[in-house]
Amino acid sequence: MEVFVRPEAMRIGPGEDGATLAGTVDSLLFNGANSRVLVRTTGGALVEVADPAADGEGTQVQVSWPAQKALCFPRAAA
């Protein structure tokens, strides 16, 4: 199963009613109002979050999103 969540639906910090992943800020991509944070999860995945208020690289964070914003797809056969 693969899960897709738009970067705009994710936030840095604990969620109240949705899903949460732990990770480390990998890099910050500054582009005005469209700034992004790349978070490397403990599982090794790189997650893009549209939350420019995150701390600097190397910071331990939680990424959260409302459960209703996630779309699930079956994993493609190899």
Secondary structure, 3 states (H helix, E strand, C coil): CEEECCHHHCEECCCCCCEEEEEEEEEEECCHHHCEEEEEECCCCEEEECCCCCCCCCCEEEEEECHHHCEEECCCCC
